Amino acid sequence: MNLDRWVLVFAGCMILISLALAKLFSPVWLLLTAWVGVMLVQSGFTGFCPAAFLFRKLGAKPGSAFR
């Protein structure tokens, strides 16, 4: 998988995990869902994504969406 797909999988997993935590424990976990959404919008405008930076450091193959 390339960097772009890793970022999308990571974002999707974080959203699903935060929804499960909100259902099981506390609605405060929905703030994590909101944060992931904000980061996705921000990366769409700027091309910078903290998760992409991390995956790049871990050796993910380059994609075309993130610098």
C-alpha distances in whole Angstrom, upper triangle without the diagonal:
4,7,8,6,7,10,11,10,12,15,15,16,18,20,21,22,24,25,26,28,30,31,32,33,34,33,32,29,28,29,25,24,26,24,21,22,24,21,19,22,23,19,20,23,23,19,19,17,18,15,13,15,15,11,12,15,13,11,8,7,9,9,12,14,14,16
4,6,6,6,9,10,11,12,15,16,17,19,20,21,23,25,26,27,29,30,32,33,34,34,33,32,29,28,28,25,24,25,23,20,21,22,19,17,20,20,17,17,20,19,16,16,14,16,13,10,13,13,10,10,13,12,10,6,5,6,5,9,10,11,13
4,6,5,6,9,10,11,12,14,15,16,19,20,21,22,24,26,27,28,30,31,32,32,31,30,27,26,25,22,21,22,20,17,18,19,16,14,17,17,13,15,17,16,13,12,11,12,9,7,9,10,7,7,11,10,9,5,6,5,5,8,8,8,10
4,5,5,6,9,10,11,12,14,16,17,19,20,21,23,25,26,27,29,30,31,31,30,29,25,24,24,21,19,20,19,15,16,17,14,12,15,15,11,12,15,15,11,12,10,12,10,8,11,12,10,10,14,14,13,9,9,8,5,7,6,7,10
4,5,5,6,8,10,11,12,14,15,16,18,20,21,23,24,26,27,28,30,30,28,28,25,24,24,20,19,20,19,15,16,18,16,13,16,17,14,14,18,18,15,15,13,14,11,10,13,13,10,12,15,14,13,10,10,10,8,10,10,11,14
4,6,5,6,9,10,10,12,14,15,16,18,20,21,22,24,26,27,28,28,27,26,23,22,22,18,18,19,18,14,16,18,15,13,17,17,14,15,19,18,15,14,12,12,9,8,11,10,7,10,13,11,11,8,10,10,10,12,12,11,14
4,6,5,6,9,10,11,12,14,15,16,18,20,21,22,24,26,26,26,25,24,20,20,19,16,15,16,14,11,13,14,11,9,13,13,11,12,15,15,12,11,8,9,6,6,10,10,8,10,13,12,13,10,12,11,10,12,10,9,13
4,5,5,6,9,10,11,12,14,15,17,18,20,21,23,24,25,25,24,23,20,19,19,16,14,15,14,11,12,14,12,9,13,14,12,12,16,16,14,14,11,12,10,10,13,13,11,14,17,16,16,13,14,14,12,13,11,11,15
4,6,5,6,9,10,11,12,14,15,16,18,20,21,22,24,24,23,23,19,18,19,16,14,17,16,12,14,16,14,12,16,17,15,16,19,20,17,17,14,14,11,11,15,14,12,15,17,15,16,13,15,15,14,16,14,14,18
4,5,5,6,9,10,10,12,14,15,16,18,20,21,22,22,21,20,17,16,17,13,12,15,13,10,12,14,12,11,15,16,14,16,19,19,17,15,12,11,8,10,13,11,10,13,15,14,15,13,15,16,15,17,15,14,17
4,5,5,6,9,10,11,12,14,15,16,18,20,21,20,19,18,15,14,14,11,9,11,10,6,8,11,9,8,12,13,12,13,17,17,15,14,11,11,9,11,14,13,12,15,17,17,18,16,18,17,16,17,15,14,17
4,5,5,6,9,10,11,12,14,15,17,18,20,20,18,18,15,14,15,12,10,12,12,9,10,13,12,11,14,16,15,16,19,20,18,18,15,15,12,14,17,16,15,18,20,19,20,18,19,20,18,19,17,17,20
4,5,5,6,8,10,11,12,14,15,16,18,18,18,17,14,14,15,11,10,14,13,10,12,15,14,13,17,18,17,19,22,22,21,20,16,16,13,15,18,16,15,18,20,18,20,18,20,21,19,21,19,19,22
4,6,5,6,9,10,10,12,14,15,16,16,15,14,11,11,11,8,7,11,10,7,10,13,12,12,15,17,16,18,21,21,20,18,15,14,11,14,17,15,15,18,20,18,21,19,21,22,21,22,20,19,22
4,5,5,6,9,10,10,12,14,15,15,13,13,10,9,10,7,5,9,9,7,9,12,12,11,14,16,16,17,20,21,20,19,16,16,14,17,19,18,18,21,23,22,24,21,24,24,22,23,20,20,23
4,5,5,6,9,10,11,12,14,14,13,14,11,10,13,10,8,12,13,11,12,16,16,15,18,20,20,21,24,25,24,23,19,19,17,19,22,20,20,23,25,23,25,23,25,25,24,25,23,23,26
4,5,5,6,9,10,10,12,13,12,13,9,10,12,9,9,13,13,11,14,17,16,16,19,21,21,22,25,26,25,23,20,19,16,19,21,19,19,23,24,22,25,23,25,26,25,27,25,24,27
4,5,5,6,9,10,10,10,9,9,6,6,8,6,6,10,10,10,12,14,15,15,18,20,20,22,24,25,24,23,19,18,17,20,22,20,21,24,25,24,26,25,27,28,26,28,25,24,27
4,5,5,6,9,10,10,9,10,7,6,10,9,7,11,13,12,13,16,17,17,19,21,22,23,25,27,26,25,22,21,19,22,25,23,23,27,28,27,29,27,29,30,28,29,26,26,29
4,5,5,6,8,10,10,12,9,9,13,11,11,14,16,15,16,19,20,20,22,24,25,26,29,30,29,28,24,23,21,24,26,24,24,28,29,27,30,28,30,31,30,31,29,28,32
4,5,5,6,7,8,9,6,8,11,10,10,14,15,15,17,19,20,20,23,24,25,27,29,30,29,28,24,23,21,24,26,24,24,28,29,27,30,28,31,32,31,33,30,29,32
4,6,6,5,4,7,5,6,9,10,10,12,14,15,16,18,19,20,22,24,25,26,29,30,30,28,25,24,22,26,28,26,27,30,31,30,32,31,33,34,32,34,31,30,33
4,6,7,7,10,9,9,13,13,12,15,17,17,18,21,22,23,25,27,28,29,31,32,32,31,28,27,25,28,30,29,29,33,33,32,34,33,35,36,34,35,33,32,35
4,7,9,11,10,12,15,14,15,18,19,19,21,23,24,25,27,29,30,31,34,35,34,32,29,28,26,29,31,29,29,33,33,32,34,33,36,37,36,37,35,34,37
4,7,9,8,11,13,13,15,17,18,19,21,23,24,25,27,28,30,31,33,34,34,32,29,27,26,29,31,29,29,33,33,32,35,34,37,37,36,38,35,34,37
4,5,6,8,10,12,13,15,16,18,19,21,22,23,25,26,28,29,31,32,32,31,27,26,25,29,30,28,29,33,33,32,35,34,37,37,36,37,34,33,36
4,5,6,8,10,11,12,14,15,16,18,20,21,22,24,26,27,29,30,30,29,26,25,24,28,29,28,29,32,33,32,35,33,36,36,35,35,32,31,34
4,5,6,8,10,10,12,14,15,16,18,20,21,22,24,26,27,28,29,27,24,23,22,26,27,26,27,30,31,30,33,32,35,35,34,34,31,30,32
4,5,6,7,9,10,12,13,15,16,18,19,21,22,24,26,26,26,25,21,20,19,23,24,23,24,27,28,27,30,29,31,31,30,31,28,27,30
4,5,5,6,9,10,11,12,14,15,17,18,20,21,23,24,25,23,20,20,19,22,24,23,24,27,28,28,30,29,31,31,29,30,27,26,29
4,5,5,6,9,10,10,12,14,15,16,18,20,21,22,23,21,18,18,18,21,22,22,23,26,27,27,29,28,30,30,29,29,26,24,27
4,5,5,6,9,10,11,12,14,15,16,18,20,21,21,19,16,15,14,18,19,18,20,23,23,23,26,24,27,27,25,26,23,22,24
4,5,5,6,9,10,11,13,14,15,17,19,20,20,19,16,16,15,18,20,19,20,23,24,24,26,24,27,26,24,25,22,21,24
4,5,5,6,9,10,11,12,14,15,17,18,19,18,15,16,16,18,20,20,21,24,25,26,28,26,28,27,25,25,22,21,23
4,5,5,6,9,10,10,12,14,16,16,17,15,12,12,13,16,17,17,19,21,22,23,25,23,26,24,23,23,20,19,21
4,5,5,6,9,10,10,12,15,15,15,14,11,11,10,13,15,15,16,19,20,20,22,20,22,21,20,20,17,16,19
4,5,5,6,9,10,11,13,14,15,14,12,13,13,15,17,18,18,21,23,23,25,22,24,23,21,20,17,16,19
4,5,5,6,9,10,11,12,13,12,11,12,13,15,17,18,19,21,22,23,25,23,25,23,21,21,17,16,18
4,5,5,6,8,10,10,11,9,7,8,9,11,13,14,15,17,19,20,21,20,21,19,18,18,14,13,15
4,5,5,6,9,10,10,10,8,10,10,11,14,15,15,17,19,20,21,19,20,18,16,15,12,11,14
4,5,5,7,9,10,10,10,13,13,14,16,18,19,20,22,23,24,22,23,20,18,17,13,13,15
4,5,5,6,8,8,8,10,12,13,14,16,18,18,20,22,23,21,22,20,18,17,13,12,13
4,5,5,5,5,5,9,10,10,11,14,15,15,18,19,20,18,18,16,14,13,9,8,10
4,6,6,8,9,12,13,12,15,17,17,18,20,22,22,19,20,17,14,12,9,9,11
4,6,8,10,14,15,14,16,19,20,19,22,24,24,22,22,19,17,14,11,11,12
4,5,8,12,14,13,13,17,18,17,19,22,22,20,20,17,15,14,10,9,9
4,7,10,12,10,11,14,15,14,17,19,19,17,17,13,12,10,7,5,6
4,7,9,8,8,11,12,12,14,17,17,16,16,14,13,12,9,6,6
4,5,5,6,9,10,11,13,14,15,14,15,13,13,13,10,7,8
4,5,5,6,9,10,11,13,15,14,16,15,15,16,13,10,11
4,5,5,6,8,10,11,12,11,14,13,13,15,13,10,12
4,5,5,6,9,10,11,9,11,10,10,11,10,7,8
4,6,5,6,9,10,10,12,11,12,14,12,9,9
4,5,5,6,9,9,12,12,14,16,15,12,12
4,5,5,6,6,9,10,11,14,13,11,12
4,5,5,5,7,7,10,13,13,10,10
4,5,7,10,11,14,16,16,13,13
4,6,10,11,14,17,17,15,15
4,6,9,12,15,16,14,14
4,6,9,12,13,12,13
4,7,10,12,11,12
4,7,9,8,9
4,6,7,8
4,6,8
4,7
4
